[in-house]
Amino acid sequence: MDEVEKLPQVDLAIVLGYIATKDLTTTEKKVAVLIQLGFSNKDIAKICGTAENAIRALKSKIKKGG
């Protein structure tokens, strides 16, 4: 039982976000989907493997129409 308790906590929302975007080819497409799903910048950054600043910039670009 001690080994199970030592396992790191997994954020199910992050896992689901990754699954939802794993077949998308660009970070911009992933960000667009994750925005629609209501993810925060911090969570989007984790899922996409990038910095929050990069996500903010992409969100701005998406809002302006690409």
PDB file of N, CA, C and O in Angstrom:
ATOM      1  N   MET A   1       0.818  -1.193   0.000  1.00  0.00           N
ATOM      2  CA  MET A   1       0.000   0.000   0.000  1.00  0.00           C
ATOM      3  C   MET A   1       0.865   1.262   0.000  1.00  0.00           C
ATOM      4  O   MET A   1       0.467   2.286  -0.555  1.00  0.00           O
ATOM      5  N   ASP A   2       2.045   1.193   0.619  1.00  0.00           N
ATOM      6  CA  ASP A   2       2.916   2.358   0.673  1.00  0.00           C
ATOM      7  C   ASP A   2       3.355   2.808  -0.713  1.00  0.00           C
ATOM      8  O   ASP A   2       3.503   4.007  -0.950  1.00  0.00           O
ATOM      9  N   GLU A   3       3.566   1.872  -1.633  1.00  0.00           N
ATOM     10  CA  GLU A   3       3.986   2.231  -2.979  1.00  0.00           C
ATOM     11  C   GLU A   3       2.918   3.019  -3.711  1.00  0.00           C
ATOM     12  O   GLU A   3       3.238   3.953  -4.447  1.00  0.00           O
ATOM     13  N   VAL A   4       1.673   2.667  -3.527  1.00  0.00           N
ATOM     14  CA  VAL A   4       0.584   3.384  -4.186  1.00  0.00           C
ATOM     15  C   VAL A   4       0.527   4.822  -3.692  1.00  0.00           C
ATOM     16  O   VAL A   4       0.281   5.736  -4.478  1.00  0.00           O
ATOM     17  N   GLU A   5       0.748   5.027  -2.426  1.00  0.00           N
ATOM     18  CA  GLU A   5       0.713   6.362  -1.855  1.00  0.00           C
ATOM     19  C   GLU A   5       1.854   7.236  -2.360  1.00  0.00           C
ATOM     20  O   GLU A   5       1.740   8.461  -2.319  1.00  0.00           O
ATOM     21  N   LYS A   6       2.931   6.660  -2.828  1.00  0.00           N
ATOM     22  CA  LYS A   6       4.084   7.410  -3.303  1.00  0.00           C
ATOM     23  C   LYS A   6       3.927   7.877  -4.752  1.00  0.00           C
ATOM     24  O   LYS A   6       4.719   8.699  -5.215  1.00  0.00           O
ATOM     25  N   LEU A   7       2.939   7.381  -5.468  1.00  0.00           N
ATOM     26  CA  LEU A   7       2.750   7.769  -6.850  1.00  0.00           C
ATOM     27  C   LEU A   7       2.365   9.244  -6.935  1.00  0.00           C
ATOM     28  O   LEU A   7       1.626   9.739  -6.085  1.00  0.00           O
ATOM     29  N   PRO A   8       2.858   9.947  -7.952  1.00  0.00           N
ATOM     30  CA  PRO A   8       2.511  11.366  -8.080  1.00  0.00           C
ATOM     31  C   PRO A   8       1.031  11.533  -8.425  1.00  0.00           C
ATOM     32  O   PRO A   8       0.431  10.674  -9.070  1.00  0.00           O
ATOM     33  N   GLN A   9       0.461  12.640  -7.989  1.00  0.00           N
ATOM     34  CA  GLN A   9      -0.927  12.942  -8.319  1.00  0.00           C
ATOM     35  C   GLN A   9      -1.010  13.287  -9.809  1.00  0.00           C
ATOM     36  O   GLN A   9      -0.159  14.001 -10.340  1.00  0.00           O
ATOM     37  N   VAL A  10      -2.023  12.781 -10.456  1.00  0.00           N
ATOM     38  CA  VAL A  10      -2.236  13.056 -11.869  1.00  0.00           C
ATOM     39  C   VAL A  10      -3.482  13.923 -11.983  1.00  0.00           C
ATOM     40  O   VAL A  10      -4.544  13.577 -11.467  1.00  0.00           O
ATOM     41  N   ASP A  11      -3.337  15.046 -12.663  1.00  0.00           N
ATOM     42  CA  ASP A  11      -4.472  15.931 -12.878  1.00  0.00           C
ATOM     43  C   ASP A  11      -5.251  15.398 -14.079  1.00  0.00           C
ATOM     44  O   ASP A  11      -4.788  15.479 -15.216  1.00  0.00           O
ATOM     45  N   LEU A  12      -6.420  14.860 -13.818  1.00  0.00           N
ATOM     46  CA  LEU A  12      -7.215  14.236 -14.857  1.00  0.00           C
ATOM     47  C   LEU A  12      -7.564  15.218 -15.977  1.00  0.00           C
ATOM     48  O   LEU A  12      -7.604  14.836 -17.147  1.00  0.00           O
ATOM     49  N   ALA A  13      -7.815  16.469 -15.627  1.00  0.00           N
ATOM     50  CA  ALA A  13      -8.143  17.470 -16.643  1.00  0.00           C
ATOM     51  C   ALA A  13      -6.991  17.648 -17.624  1.00  0.00           C
ATOM     52  O   ALA A  13      -7.212  17.783 -18.828  1.00  0.00           O
ATOM     53  N   ILE A  14      -5.765  17.648 -17.114  1.00  0.00           N
ATOM     54  CA  ILE A  14      -4.595  17.794 -17.981  1.00  0.00           C
ATOM     55  C   ILE A  14      -4.485  16.595 -18.913  1.00  0.00           C
ATOM     56  O   ILE A  14      -4.199  16.756 -20.099  1.00  0.00           O
ATOM     57  N   VAL A  15      -4.704  15.417 -18.396  1.00  0.00           N
ATOM     58  CA  VAL A  15      -4.649  14.197 -19.209  1.00  0.00           C
ATOM     59  C   VAL A  15      -5.706  14.256 -20.306  1.00  0.00           C
ATOM     60  O   VAL A  15      -5.420  13.944 -21.462  1.00  0.00           O
ATOM     61  N   LEU A  16      -6.915  14.651 -19.952  1.00  0.00           N
ATOM     62  CA  LEU A  16      -7.991  14.738 -20.944  1.00  0.00           C
ATOM     63  C   LEU A  16      -7.696  15.806 -21.996  1.00  0.00           C
ATOM     64  O   LEU A  16      -8.001  15.621 -23.174  1.00  0.00           O
ATOM     65  N   GLY A  17      -7.106  16.917 -21.574  1.00  0.00           N
ATOM     66  CA  GLY A  17      -6.719  17.960 -22.529  1.00  0.00           C
ATOM     67  C   GLY A  17      -5.676  17.456 -23.502  1.00  0.00           C
ATOM     68  O   GLY A  17      -5.739  17.747 -24.696  1.00  0.00           O
ATOM     69  N   TYR A  18      -4.718  16.699 -22.995  1.00  0.00           N
ATOM     70  CA  TYR A  18      -3.695  16.122 -23.861  1.00  0.00           C
ATOM     71  C   TYR A  18      -4.324  15.160 -24.864  1.00  0.00           C
ATOM     72  O   TYR A  18      -3.998  15.191 -26.050  1.00  0.00           O
ATOM     73  N   ILE A  19      -5.213  14.318 -24.390  1.00  0.00           N
ATOM     74  CA  ILE A  19      -5.880  13.354 -25.271  1.00  0.00           C
ATOM     75  C   ILE A  19      -6.692  14.078 -26.346  1.00  0.00           C
ATOM     76  O   ILE A  19      -6.703  13.672 -27.508  1.00  0.00           O
ATOM     77  N   ALA A  20      -7.365  15.145 -25.947  1.00  0.00           N
ATOM     78  CA  ALA A  20      -8.206  15.894 -26.887  1.00  0.00           C
ATOM     79  C   ALA A  20      -7.399  16.546 -28.000  1.00  0.00           C
ATOM     80  O   ALA A  20      -7.932  16.806 -29.079  1.00  0.00           O
ATOM     81  N   THR A  21      -6.119  16.813 -27.751  1.00  0.00           N
ATOM     82  CA  THR A  21      -5.319  17.543 -28.740  1.00  0.00           C
ATOM     83  C   THR A  21      -4.150  16.748 -29.311  1.00  0.00           C
ATOM     84  O   THR A  21      -3.373  17.287 -30.100  1.00  0.00           O
ATOM     85  N   LYS A  22      -4.009  15.501 -28.938  1.00  0.00           N
ATOM     86  CA  LYS A  22      -2.803  14.759 -29.323  1.00  0.00           C
ATOM     87  C   LYS A  22      -2.627  14.585 -30.826  1.00  0.00           C
ATOM     88  O   LYS A  22      -1.498  14.440 -31.293  1.00  0.00           O
ATOM     89  N   ASP A  23      -3.702  14.596 -31.589  1.00  0.00           N
ATOM     90  CA  ASP A  23      -3.584  14.406 -33.033  1.00  0.00           C
ATOM     91  C   ASP A  23      -3.498  15.719 -33.813  1.00  0.00           C
ATOM     92  O   ASP A  23      -3.353  15.701 -35.035  1.00  0.00           O
ATOM     93  N   LEU A  24      -3.584  16.846 -33.127  1.00  0.00           N
ATOM     94  CA  LEU A  24      -3.481  18.137 -33.810  1.00  0.00           C
ATOM     95  C   LEU A  24      -2.015  18.428 -34.105  1.00  0.00           C
ATOM     96  O   LEU A  24      -1.131  18.082 -33.322  1.00  0.00           O
ATOM     97  N   THR A  25      -1.774  19.062 -35.231  1.00  0.00           N
ATOM     98  CA  THR A  25      -0.395  19.196 -35.714  1.00  0.00           C
ATOM     99  C   THR A  25       0.321  20.456 -35.258  1.00  0.00           C
ATOM    100  O   THR A  25       1.552  20.483 -35.249  1.00  0.00           O
ATOM    101  N   THR A  26      -0.407  21.503 -34.878  1.00  0.00           N
ATOM    102  CA  THR A  26       0.269  22.731 -34.455  1.00  0.00           C
ATOM    103  C   THR A  26      -0.183  23.136 -33.065  1.00  0.00           C
ATOM    104  O   THR A  26      -1.279  22.800 -32.617  1.00  0.00           O
ATOM    105  N   THR A  27       0.685  23.857 -32.407  1.00  0.00           N
ATOM    106  CA  THR A  27       0.345  24.363 -31.071  1.00  0.00           C
ATOM    107  C   THR A  27      -0.836  25.312 -31.160  1.00  0.00           C
ATOM    108  O   THR A  27      -1.685  25.330 -30.269  1.00  0.00           O
ATOM    109  N   GLU A  28      -0.901  26.097 -32.222  1.00  0.00           N
ATOM    110  CA  GLU A  28      -2.009  27.041 -32.394  1.00  0.00           C
ATOM    111  C   GLU A  28      -3.355  26.306 -32.438  1.00  0.00           C
ATOM    112  O   GLU A  28      -4.326  26.759 -31.832  1.00  0.00           O
ATOM    113  N   LYS A  29      -3.417  25.189 -33.141  1.00  0.00           N
ATOM    114  CA  LYS A  29      -4.651  24.399 -33.202  1.00  0.00           C
ATOM    115  C   LYS A  29      -4.979  23.819 -31.828  1.00  0.00           C
ATOM    116  O   LYS A  29      -6.138  23.810 -31.413  1.00  0.00           O
ATOM    117  N   LYS A  30      -3.960  23.338 -31.127  1.00  0.00           N
ATOM    118  CA  LYS A  30      -4.172  22.789 -29.787  1.00  0.00           C
ATOM    119  C   LYS A  30      -4.723  23.865 -28.851  1.00  0.00           C
ATOM    120  O   LYS A  30      -5.671  23.627 -28.104  1.00  0.00           O
ATOM    121  N   VAL A  31      -4.114  25.049 -28.904  1.00  0.00           N
ATOM    122  CA  VAL A  31      -4.550  26.147 -28.041  1.00  0.00           C
ATOM    123  C   VAL A  31      -5.995  26.516 -28.347  1.00  0.00           C
ATOM    124  O   VAL A  31      -6.782  26.746 -27.428  1.00  0.00           O
ATOM    125  N   ALA A  32      -6.349  26.575 -29.613  1.00  0.00           N
ATOM    126  CA  ALA A  32      -7.722  26.930 -29.992  1.00  0.00           C
ATOM    127  C   ALA A  32      -8.729  25.936 -29.402  1.00  0.00           C
ATOM    128  O   ALA A  32      -9.776  26.343 -28.899  1.00  0.00           O
ATOM    129  N   VAL A  33      -8.420  24.653 -29.460  1.00  0.00           N
ATOM    130  CA  VAL A  33      -9.311  23.633 -28.895  1.00  0.00           C
ATOM    131  C   VAL A  33      -9.373  23.751 -27.382  1.00  0.00           C
ATOM    132  O   VAL A  33     -10.454  23.690 -26.797  1.00  0.00           O
ATOM    133  N   LEU A  34      -8.234  23.919 -26.754  1.00  0.00           N
ATOM    134  CA  LEU A  34      -8.190  23.987 -25.295  1.00  0.00           C
ATOM    135  C   LEU A  34      -8.889  25.234 -24.762  1.00  0.00           C
ATOM    136  O   LEU A  34      -9.477  25.194 -23.681  1.00  0.00           O
ATOM    137  N   ILE A  35      -8.834  26.333 -25.499  1.00  0.00           N
ATOM    138  CA  ILE A  35      -9.585  27.533 -25.128  1.00  0.00           C
ATOM    139  C   ILE A  35     -11.078  27.206 -25.106  1.00  0.00           C
ATOM    140  O   ILE A  35     -11.791  27.560 -24.166  1.00  0.00           O
ATOM    141  N   GLN A  36     -11.534  26.528 -26.153  1.00  0.00           N
ATOM    142  CA  GLN A  36     -12.951  26.161 -26.239  1.00  0.00           C
ATOM    143  C   GLN A  36     -13.369  25.236 -25.101  1.00  0.00           C
ATOM    144  O   GLN A  36     -14.525  25.254 -24.678  1.00  0.00           O
ATOM    145  N   LEU A  37     -12.446  24.437 -24.612  1.00  0.00           N
ATOM    146  CA  LEU A  37     -12.736  23.514 -23.514  1.00  0.00           C
ATOM    147  C   LEU A  37     -12.610  24.181 -22.145  1.00  0.00           C
ATOM    148  O   LEU A  37     -12.902  23.564 -21.121  1.00  0.00           O
ATOM    149  N   GLY A  38     -12.174  25.449 -22.131  1.00  0.00           N
ATOM    150  CA  GLY A  38     -12.131  26.207 -20.890  1.00  0.00           C
ATOM    151  C   GLY A  38     -10.876  26.054 -20.053  1.00  0.00           C
ATOM    152  O   GLY A  38     -10.898  26.350 -18.859  1.00  0.00           O
ATOM    153  N   PHE A  39      -9.789  25.602 -20.644  1.00  0.00           N
ATOM    154  CA  PHE A  39      -8.544  25.443 -19.904  1.00  0.00           C
ATOM    155  C   PHE A  39      -7.893  26.799 -19.636  1.00  0.00           C
ATOM    156  O   PHE A  39      -8.030  27.735 -20.424  1.00  0.00           O
ATOM    157  N   SER A  40      -7.185  26.886 -18.511  1.00  0.00           N
ATOM    158  CA  SER A  40      -6.441  28.100 -18.171  1.00  0.00           C
ATOM    159  C   SER A  40      -5.144  28.158 -18.974  1.00  0.00           C
ATOM    160  O   SER A  40      -4.707  27.155 -19.539  1.00  0.00           O
ATOM    161  N   ASN A  41      -4.534  29.344 -19.018  1.00  0.00           N
ATOM    162  CA  ASN A  41      -3.249  29.485 -19.705  1.00  0.00           C
ATOM    163  C   ASN A  41      -2.213  28.531 -19.124  1.00  0.00           C
ATOM    164  O   ASN A  41      -1.438  27.921 -19.861  1.00  0.00           O
ATOM    165  N   LYS A  42      -2.203  28.406 -17.798  1.00  0.00           N
ATOM    166  CA  LYS A  42      -1.236  27.539 -17.130  1.00  0.00           C
ATOM    167  C   LYS A  42      -1.421  26.086 -17.566  1.00  0.00           C
ATOM    168  O   LYS A  42      -0.446  25.395 -17.860  1.00  0.00           O
ATOM    169  N   ASP A  43      -2.667  25.627 -17.606  1.00  0.00           N
ATOM    170  CA  ASP A  43      -2.929  24.246 -18.007  1.00  0.00           C
ATOM    171  C   ASP A  43      -2.647  24.031 -19.490  1.00  0.00           C
ATOM    172  O   ASP A  43      -2.118  22.990 -19.878  1.00  0.00           O
ATOM    173  N   ILE A  44      -2.996  25.000 -20.308  1.00  0.00           N
ATOM    174  CA  ILE A  44      -2.701  24.892 -21.747  1.00  0.00           C
ATOM    175  C   ILE A  44      -1.190  24.792 -21.954  1.00  0.00           C
ATOM    176  O   ILE A  44      -0.723  23.999 -22.772  1.00  0.00           O
ATOM    177  N   ALA A  45      -0.440  25.585 -21.221  1.00  0.00           N
ATOM    178  CA  ALA A  45       1.021  25.542 -21.328  1.00  0.00           C
ATOM    179  C   ALA A  45       1.556  24.164 -20.951  1.00  0.00           C
ATOM    180  O   ALA A  45       2.448  23.642 -21.619  1.00  0.00           O
ATOM    181  N   LYS A  46       1.018  23.573 -19.887  1.00  0.00           N
ATOM    182  CA  LYS A  46       1.441  22.227 -19.481  1.00  0.00           C
ATOM    183  C   LYS A  46       1.142  21.215 -20.583  1.00  0.00           C
ATOM    184  O   LYS A  46       1.993  20.395 -20.927  1.00  0.00           O
ATOM    185  N   ILE A  47      -0.056  21.274 -21.126  1.00  0.00           N
ATOM    186  CA  ILE A  47      -0.477  20.311 -22.141  1.00  0.00           C
ATOM    187  C   ILE A  47       0.372  20.443 -23.404  1.00  0.00           C
ATOM    188  O   ILE A  47       0.758  19.443 -24.011  1.00  0.00           O
ATOM    189  N   CYS A  48       0.657  21.683 -23.791  1.00  0.00           N
ATOM    190  CA  CYS A  48       1.407  21.924 -25.029  1.00  0.00           C
ATOM    191  C   CYS A  48       2.921  21.880 -24.832  1.00  0.00           C
ATOM    192  O   CYS A  48       3.675  21.897 -25.805  1.00  0.00           O
ATOM    193  N   GLY A  49       3.364  21.823 -23.582  1.00  0.00           N
ATOM    194  CA  GLY A  49       4.797  21.774 -23.314  1.00  0.00           C
ATOM    195  C   GLY A  49       5.506  23.069 -23.643  1.00  0.00           C
ATOM    196  O   GLY A  49       6.615  23.059 -24.176  1.00  0.00           O
ATOM    197  N   THR A  50       4.870  24.186 -23.327  1.00  0.00           N
ATOM    198  CA  THR A  50       5.444  25.492 -23.619  1.00  0.00           C
ATOM    199  C   THR A  50       5.201  26.435 -22.449  1.00  0.00           C
ATOM    200  O   THR A  50       4.594  26.051 -21.449  1.00  0.00           O
ATOM    201  N   ALA A  51       5.672  27.656 -22.575  1.00  0.00           N
ATOM    202  CA  ALA A  51       5.530  28.648 -21.511  1.00  0.00           C
ATOM    203  C   ALA A  51       4.184  29.357 -21.586  1.00  0.00           C
ATOM    204  O   ALA A  51       3.579  29.456 -22.654  1.00  0.00           O
ATOM    205  N   GLU A  52       3.724  29.850 -20.438  1.00  0.00           N
ATOM    206  CA  GLU A  52       2.459  30.583 -20.394  1.00  0.00           C
ATOM    207  C   GLU A  52       2.499  31.826 -21.282  1.00  0.00           C
ATOM    208  O   GLU A  52       1.491  32.181 -21.892  1.00  0.00           O
ATOM    209  N   ASN A  53       3.652  32.490 -21.360  1.00  0.00           N
ATOM    210  CA  ASN A  53       3.772  33.678 -22.214  1.00  0.00           C
ATOM    211  C   ASN A  53       3.512  33.328 -23.678  1.00  0.00           C
ATOM    212  O   ASN A  53       2.887  34.102 -24.404  1.00  0.00           O
ATOM    213  N   ALA A  54       3.984  32.181 -24.103  1.00  0.00           N
ATOM    214  CA  ALA A  54       3.748  31.743 -25.480  1.00  0.00           C
ATOM    215  C   ALA A  54       2.264  31.484 -25.705  1.00  0.00           C
ATOM    216  O   ALA A  54       1.739  31.763 -26.783  1.00  0.00           O
ATOM    217  N   ILE A  55       1.592  30.955 -24.698  1.00  0.00           N
ATOM    218  CA  ILE A  55       0.154  30.697 -24.814  1.00  0.00           C
ATOM    219  C   ILE A  55      -0.602  32.013 -24.906  1.00  0.00           C
ATOM    220  O   ILE A  55      -1.521  32.143 -25.716  1.00  0.00           O
ATOM    221  N   ARG A  56      -0.229  32.987 -24.088  1.00  0.00           N
ATOM    222  CA  ARG A  56      -0.881  34.305 -24.146  1.00  0.00           C
ATOM    223  C   ARG A  56      -0.732  34.917 -25.535  1.00  0.00           C
ATOM    224  O   ARG A  56      -1.682  35.482 -26.077  1.00  0.00           O
ATOM    225  N   ALA A  57       0.451  34.804 -26.100  1.00  0.00           N
ATOM    226  CA  ALA A  57       0.698  35.355 -27.436  1.00  0.00           C
ATOM    227  C   ALA A  57      -0.145  34.637 -28.483  1.00  0.00           C
ATOM    228  O   ALA A  57      -0.715  35.278 -29.366  1.00  0.00           O
ATOM    229  N   LEU A  58      -0.228  33.321 -28.391  1.00  0.00           N
ATOM    230  CA  LEU A  58      -1.038  32.558 -29.344  1.00  0.00           C
ATOM    231  C   LEU A  58      -2.524  32.889 -29.205  1.00  0.00           C
ATOM    232  O   LEU A  58      -3.234  33.004 -30.204  1.00  0.00           O
ATOM    233  N   LYS A  59      -2.991  33.041 -27.962  1.00  0.00           N
ATOM    234  CA  LYS A  59      -4.393  33.392 -27.734  1.00  0.00           C
ATOM    235  C   LYS A  59      -4.706  34.750 -28.364  1.00  0.00           C
ATOM    236  O   LYS A  59      -5.768  34.933 -28.959  1.00  0.00           O
ATOM    237  N   SER A  60      -3.791  35.688 -28.232  1.00  0.00           N
ATOM    238  CA  SER A  60      -3.966  37.004 -28.828  1.00  0.00           C
ATOM    239  C   SER A  60      -4.024  36.899 -30.357  1.00  0.00           C
ATOM    240  O   SER A  60      -4.860  37.528 -31.005  1.00  0.00           O
ATOM    241  N   LYS A  61      -3.137  36.106 -30.905  1.00  0.00           N
ATOM    242  CA  LYS A  61      -3.113  35.898 -32.358  1.00  0.00           C
ATOM    243  C   LYS A  61      -4.416  35.258 -32.838  1.00  0.00           C
ATOM    244  O   LYS A  61      -4.962  35.651 -33.868  1.00  0.00           O
ATOM    245  N   ILE A  62      -4.909  34.273 -32.091  1.00  0.00           N
ATOM    246  CA  ILE A  62      -6.153  33.584 -32.456  1.00  0.00           C
ATOM    247  C   ILE A  62      -7.325  34.550 -32.409  1.00  0.00           C
ATOM    248  O   ILE A  62      -8.171  34.541 -33.303  1.00  0.00           O
ATOM    249  N   LYS A  63      -7.385  35.387 -31.369  1.00  0.00           N
ATOM    250  CA  LYS A  63      -8.484  36.345 -31.224  1.00  0.00           C
ATOM    251  C   LYS A  63      -8.486  37.369 -32.356  1.00  0.00           C
ATOM    252  O   LYS A  63      -9.545  37.844 -32.767  1.00  0.00           O
ATOM    253  N   LYS A  64      -7.293  37.709 -32.861  1.00  0.00           N
ATOM    254  CA  LYS A  64      -7.182  38.664 -33.954  1.00  0.00           C
ATOM    255  C   LYS A  64      -7.491  38.047 -35.314  1.00  0.00           C
ATOM    256  O   LYS A  64      -7.561  38.747 -36.324  1.00  0.00           O
ATOM    257  N   GLY A  65      -7.673  36.748 -35.328  1.00  0.00           N
ATOM    258  CA  GLY A  65      -8.025  36.079 -36.579  1.00  0.00           C
ATOM    259  C   GLY A  65      -6.877  35.390 -37.270  1.00  0.00           C
ATOM    260  O   GLY A  65      -6.942  35.122 -38.469  1.00  0.00           O
ATOM    261  N   GLY A  66      -5.837  35.101 -36.539  1.00  0.00           N
ATOM    262  CA  GLY A  66      -4.763  34.308 -37.095  1.00  0.00           C
ATOM    263  C   GLY A  66      -3.605  35.074 -37.541  1.00  0.00           C
ATOM    264  O   GLY A  66      -2.634  34.497 -38.030  1.00  0.00           O
TER     265      GLY A  66
END
